[in-house]
C-alpha cells in the first residue's frame, strides 16, 4: 500500500477548524460537517511584522518544546536553610529586591518601606528617617534584583545579608535557587512595613527560627530524604491550593515533613514550640518554597536560542519585567498595573500599590493564577466566582506551550496545568497572563491592604517579541 | 435629524458580522442611515462619504455611526447593543461550569476539534499566521483571505509541501473536498471529474456548467489566483494534481485558471502529462478558449453531447447607445468577460480604428496584484480597449475614481476593493451603488453583471440586484435612454438560493440572464449594436 497524498484528505470524513468569517463555518454546519471555530481576534496592535518573523523562525518550535521539557523535568529539593550572607555571598550594604532593576528614587512605597526595615535590621541606620536618607544618598548601598542571584522574594522581596534563606536544588540540571523565610501576614516587611514588631520578628527569625529550620532540613538531607518540594506542589493542587495566593494544604504538608526533625533540633523546647507554632499558624509558610521551586523550573528553561517561552515575570512595585528563554538576561519592562480585588478592613483601591513581587514566578512555572481552577476557594479572596476560576485556567492554555506533566487539576479531568508562557501566543491572542497576588499599601510602612488579580502590561510582551524578531534566523 | 458617532477600542468583529449589524441598525425605525464597521481607511471613507464627521481612529477600533431623529438614534444605539450581544453569545465563549472558552487561534481550534482540514478567512495581514498553525499541525488549509503578501504565499506553500499538506489559496474563493463545499461553493452533484482551480468564480462557473450538462465532480481543489504566476510557479497546482491523480474517485481532471504565466503553464502541462489521467485545460488568455468553450471541449472528449447553455429572457432586451459597463463580483468572470468583449469589440469597431494605428504593449510587465504576466499578444487595436481595475494590460488601468467614458469592467472582489470589507458576493452595496451611477451616465450603453449563488453567498442576491436593475432601467428611461442589462448567473438548481427563482426574478426586472458567462459577455457587446439585436 502506498500512502495517500495529503494524509488521505480526499478520502477522509472531514472535520474542519475555522478562523474568520462565521458565515463559512455556518455553511459547513449546514452540510453536517463538524466545525471547530476559533474566536479569532486581531493580534496586539503593531505586532504583525514581528509575529510573522518569530513564528517563521525555524528554531522556535523545537526550542520551545525543549524549554518546557526542561521546565517540567526540573526537580526541587529543599537542601539547606542558612543566612543570605553565606548562601548568596551578600555583602553588608547589598540588598536584593523583587522585580526588575530599580534605583531607590523610583522605588514604590512598599519597596522603600522594606528597604528601610532591612537597613534597621542590618544595623545600618538608627531610625527610619536615617535609613531613608542613607538609601537616598546611596553611599555603600547596592540594590540588585533577587533574580540576578537566582533567588526570589515575595512582594518587596527584600533580602539582606543577615536574613536566612531556603536553599533548593534541582539535581537534574544542577541549579540552585533561594528564597527568604515567610514572615506571616499583616504588618510584615515584604508588604513594606518596618515598625518595631516587624524588626523584632525578623530578629527572632534570624536567631531562632532559621537555625531550627536549618537543623531540621539538614537532618532530612543526612537521612538521604531531602524534602521534595515539587511533589508537595503536585499534591497541594489536588487539595485546593493554587500555590500563589492559597498555600494552606502546601503549608500543612511542609510542616508535616519538617515536624519530626524540628522537634528533635538542638534548641530550647520553648523555642522549638514557638517555631512550630509560628510555622503552623502561617498559611503562606509554603509560598517561599513553591516560589524557588518554580524558579528552578524556569532556570532550567532559560537560554535556549529561538525559544519564545517566558522564564521570568517579576515586579518591583513600579515596573513589571519579564525575561524570555531566547533573549538571555535582558529585561522587558513596563509600568506595573494595580491589582483589582478585595480589600482588608477600611482599605480601598486608592490605598493599593501597583503590582509587586517575584511571586509571579509561580505563574511563570505553571501554577498560581494559571492553576486557579484547582483552587475554587480562592475566588472569595480575590473577588471572582467559581466559573471565573475555571475559565481563567482554561484561557491560559491559549498562551502556553504545554501542559504540566506533574501538576494536574482534578476538576479539569486531571489536565496538566498550562505551562510555558509563549510571548508569541500572548501577542497573537491579546490574552495576558493571569496573576493572583496580594496587594501592598501604597505608603511605605502600611503593610498588606488586600488581595486580587492582575495582568502584566502588554508592552513587556511586545518588546520581547520585537527582540525575538531581531534575533530570529531567516 | 442628528448624527451619533462613537468609537470603541478593543472591540473587534469581522466585516461580515458587522454588515449584518449595520443592516439591523439601519432598519430600525427612526434611523435614516447607519454604519457599524471596523475603522479601516476604506470604511472611514464610506462613512465620511455618508456625511458623518469621523474622529481619528485606528483600524482595530469599532466605529458606530447613526443618523436619525432623537428617538431613532436611541433606538439605533440599543439595536447596536442587541446585535453585538447576539454576536458575542453566538461566538461560543460560554461561562458555564467547566466548559472551556472558545480557542482563540486556528492552532487551538485544530487541536480541539481534531480537525483534518482548516479554513482561514481572517483579514489578509493576519492570514499567514493562522495558516501556519494548520500547516504545523499537519493539516491542509484553505486560505480564503486575500491581501496576503506574495512572499508569504510562497513561504506557506513551501512549508506545506514539506508536511505533505495543501495550501488552497490565498484568495481561494471556492473548494469542494469529498462533496463538502468550502467558502463560496455551489451545490453540484458528485461525479468523477476533479478540478484544480487557480480561480474562485472561474471554478464555480465551470462546476455550474458541468452540473447543467449532467456531469458531477469528485473534488475541486482551489489553489489561489496567483498559483500559476511566475513567482508561485504552480506549487499548489502540482500537489493538487498529484492528489487527484492518486484519488480513486477521480477519472479525469480539469485545470481552471485566471490567465497563467506561459512558462508555468507549460511546466504544469508537462507535469500533468505524466499523471496517467486525462487532463483538460480551462486556462484563460487571449487566443485561448473561454471557460465555456473549455468545458465544451472536456465534455466532447468524454463523449458527452453539448447542447445550448441555459438562459432566461434571452433576446428580450433592446439595444443601447454607448459603452460597455461590466460590474462584476467574480474576478475571473470579469477577466473572461474582458477577454471576450475586447475581441468582439475589436472585430466590430476594427475597420474604424485601424486608421488610428495599432498600439504595441510591452512584454512581461506586471500590472496586477495577482502577479500574472501581461497578456500581451503583440498588437491590439485600440478599439477593443476596456478600462478596468484589473486591466488586461497596464495602460488600461482605471484611475482611483474608477470612472471612464469608454468601455469599463470593474471587479468589485479585487483585493483593493475588499480591504476591511466583506466580499461583494456577501456585501453587494458598493456594486449596487455603482449600478445607480451607471444608470444616470449617458455614456453607459449596456450593463453586464454577474450573480454568483451558492453557499457563502448572499441569501437573497437576486432580490437586491433585481431592485437595482429595475431602478437603473427606470432612471435611464426617464432620461430618454434604453439601458439593456445582461446578467451572467453562476448557480445550480441545488443551490440554497435556487437558480430558476433567481433567474426569473432578474428577468422580471428586465434583464437577460445566461448561465454561461461567455455567452452573456458576447450578448452584452451585441446589444451595443442595433444590427445584432433585431
HADDOCK unambig.tbl for C-alpha pairs under 7 A between the chains (distance, minus, plus):
assign (segid A and resid 5 and name CA) (segid B and resid 164 and name CA) 6.86 0.50 0.50
assign (segid A and resid 5 and name CA) (segid B and resid 243 and name CA) 5.46 0.50 0.50
assign (segid A and resid 6 and name CA) (segid B and resid 164 and name CA) 5.21 0.50 0.50
assign (segid A and resid 6 and name CA) (segid B and resid 165 and name CA) 4.83 0.50 0.50
assign (segid A and resid 6 and name CA) (segid B and resid 166 and name CA) 6.62 0.50 0.50
assign (segid A and resid 10 and name CA) (segid B and resid 177 and name CA) 6.36 0.50 0.50
assign (segid A and resid 10 and name CA) (segid B and resid 178 and name CA) 5.91 0.50 0.50
assign (segid A and resid 10 and name CA) (segid B and resid 247 and name CA) 6.93 0.50 0.50
assign (segid A and resid 11 and name CA) (segid B and resid 178 and name CA) 6.72 0.50 0.50
assign (segid A and resid 14 and name CA) (segid B and resid 116 and name CA) 6.22 0.50 0.50
assign (segid A and resid 14 and name CA) (segid B and resid 117 and name CA) 6.72 0.50 0.50
assign (segid A and resid 15 and name CA) (segid B and resid 115 and name CA) 4.65 0.50 0.50
assign (segid A and resid 15 and name CA) (segid B and resid 116 and name CA) 5.57 0.50 0.50
assign (segid A and resid 15 and name CA) (segid B and resid 117 and name CA) 6.31 0.50 0.50
assign (segid A and resid 16 and name CA) (segid B and resid 115 and name CA) 5.03 0.50 0.50
assign (segid A and resid 16 and name CA) (segid B and resid 116 and name CA) 6.25 0.50 0.50
assign (segid A and resid 16 and name CA) (segid B and resid 117 and name CA) 4.86 0.50 0.50
assign (segid A and resid 16 and name CA) (segid B and resid 118 and name CA) 5.29 0.50 0.50
assign (segid A and resid 17 and name CA) (segid B and resid 106 and name CA) 6.67 0.50 0.50
assign (segid A and resid 17 and name CA) (segid B and resid 109 and name CA) 5.56 0.50 0.50
assign (segid A and resid 17 and name CA) (segid B and resid 110 and name CA) 5.18 0.50 0.50
assign (segid A and resid 17 and name CA) (segid B and resid 113 and name CA) 6.80 0.50 0.50
assign (segid A and resid 17 and name CA) (segid B and resid 115 and name CA) 5.61 0.50 0.50
assign (segid A and resid 17 and name CA) (segid B and resid 117 and name CA) 6.42 0.50 0.50
assign (segid A and resid 17 and name CA) (segid B and resid 118 and name CA) 4.65 0.50 0.50
assign (segid A and resid 17 and name CA) (segid B and resid 119 and name CA) 6.26 0.50 0.50
assign (segid A and resid 18 and name CA) (segid B and resid 106 and name CA) 6.41 0.50 0.50
assign (segid A and resid 18 and name CA) (segid B and resid 118 and name CA) 5.67 0.50 0.50
assign (segid A and resid 18 and name CA) (segid B and resid 119 and name CA) 4.69 0.50 0.50
assign (segid A and resid 18 and name CA) (segid B and resid 120 and name CA) 5.88 0.50 0.50
assign (segid A and resid 19 and name CA) (segid B and resid 106 and name CA) 5.64 0.50 0.50
assign (segid A and resid 19 and name CA) (segid B and resid 119 and name CA) 6.48 0.50 0.50
assign (segid A and resid 19 and name CA) (segid B and resid 120 and name CA) 5.07 0.50 0.50
assign (segid A and resid 19 and name CA) (segid B and resid 121 and name CA) 6.12 0.50 0.50
assign (segid A and resid 19 and name CA) (segid B and resid 122 and name CA) 6.28 0.50 0.50
assign (segid A and resid 20 and name CA) (segid B and resid 120 and name CA) 6.01 0.50 0.50
assign (segid A and resid 20 and name CA) (segid B and resid 121 and name CA) 4.43 0.50 0.50
assign (segid A and resid 20 and name CA) (segid B and resid 122 and name CA) 4.27 0.50 0.50
assign (segid A and resid 21 and name CA) (segid B and resid 14 and name CA) 6.32 0.50 0.50
assign (segid A and resid 21 and name CA) (segid B and resid 16 and name CA) 6.63 0.50 0.50
assign (segid A and resid 21 and name CA) (segid B and resid 121 and name CA) 5.74 0.50 0.50
assign (segid A and resid 21 and name CA) (segid B and resid 122 and name CA) 6.82 0.50 0.50
assign (segid A and resid 23 and name CA) (segid B and resid 456 and name CA) 6.34 0.50 0.50
assign (segid A and resid 24 and name CA) (segid B and resid 183 and name CA) 5.74 0.50 0.50
assign (segid A and resid 24 and name CA) (segid B and resid 456 and name CA) 5.98 0.50 0.50
assign (segid A and resid 27 and name CA) (segid B and resid 455 and name CA) 6.05 0.50 0.50
assign (segid A and resid 27 and name CA) (segid B and resid 456 and name CA) 6.47 0.50 0.50
assign (segid A and resid 36 and name CA) (segid B and resid 109 and name CA) 5.55 0.50 0.50
assign (segid A and resid 36 and name CA) (segid B and resid 113 and name CA) 5.44 0.50 0.50
assign (segid A and resid 37 and name CA) (segid B and resid 109 and name CA) 6.10 0.50 0.50
assign (segid A and resid 38 and name CA) (segid B and resid 102 and name CA) 6.28 0.50 0.50
assign (segid A and resid 38 and name CA) (segid B and resid 103 and name CA) 5.01 0.50 0.50
assign (segid A and resid 38 and name CA) (segid B and resid 104 and name CA) 5.00 0.50 0.50
assign (segid A and resid 38 and name CA) (segid B and resid 105 and name CA) 5.51 0.50 0.50
assign (segid A and resid 38 and name CA) (segid B and resid 106 and name CA) 5.81 0.50 0.50
assign (segid A and resid 38 and name CA) (segid B and resid 109 and name CA) 5.38 0.50 0.50
assign (segid A and resid 39 and name CA) (segid B and resid 91 and name CA) 6.45 0.50 0.50
assign (segid A and resid 39 and name CA) (segid B and resid 102 and name CA) 5.83 0.50 0.50
assign (segid A and resid 39 and name CA) (segid B and resid 103 and name CA) 5.98 0.50 0.50
assign (segid A and resid 39 and name CA) (segid B and resid 104 and name CA) 4.79 0.50 0.50
assign (segid A and resid 40 and name CA) (segid B and resid 104 and name CA) 5.00 0.50 0.50
assign (segid A and resid 40 and name CA) (segid B and resid 105 and name CA) 5.94 0.50 0.50
assign (segid A and resid 41 and name CA) (segid B and resid 12 and name CA) 6.44 0.50 0.50
assign (segid A and resid 52 and name CA) (segid B and resid 129 and name CA) 6.52 0.50 0.50
assign (segid A and resid 387 and name CA) (segid B and resid 95 and name CA) 6.32 0.50 0.50
assign (segid A and resid 387 and name CA) (segid B and resid 96 and name CA) 6.37 0.50 0.50
assign (segid A and resid 387 and name CA) (segid B and resid 97 and name CA) 5.23 0.50 0.50
assign (segid A and resid 390 and name CA) (segid B and resid 98 and name CA) 6.06 0.50 0.50
assign (segid A and resid 391 and name CA) (segid B and resid 100 and name CA) 6.66 0.50 0.50
assign (segid A and resid 391 and name CA) (segid B and resid 101 and name CA) 6.62 0.50 0.50
assign (segid A and resid 394 and name CA) (segid B and resid 100 and name CA) 6.00 0.50 0.50
assign (segid A and resid 394 and name CA) (segid B and resid 101 and name CA) 6.83 0.50 0.50
assign (segid A and resid 395 and name CA) (segid B and resid 101 and name CA) 6.49 0.50 0.50
assign (segid A and resid 398 and name CA) (segid B and resid 103 and name CA) 6.81 0.50 0.50
assign (segid A and resid 398 and name CA) (segid B and resid 104 and name CA) 6.78 0.50 0.50
assign (segid A and resid 398 and name CA) (segid B and resid 108 and name CA) 6.99 0.50 0.50
assign (segid A and resid 429 and name CA) (segid B and resid 104 and name CA) 6.28 0.50 0.50
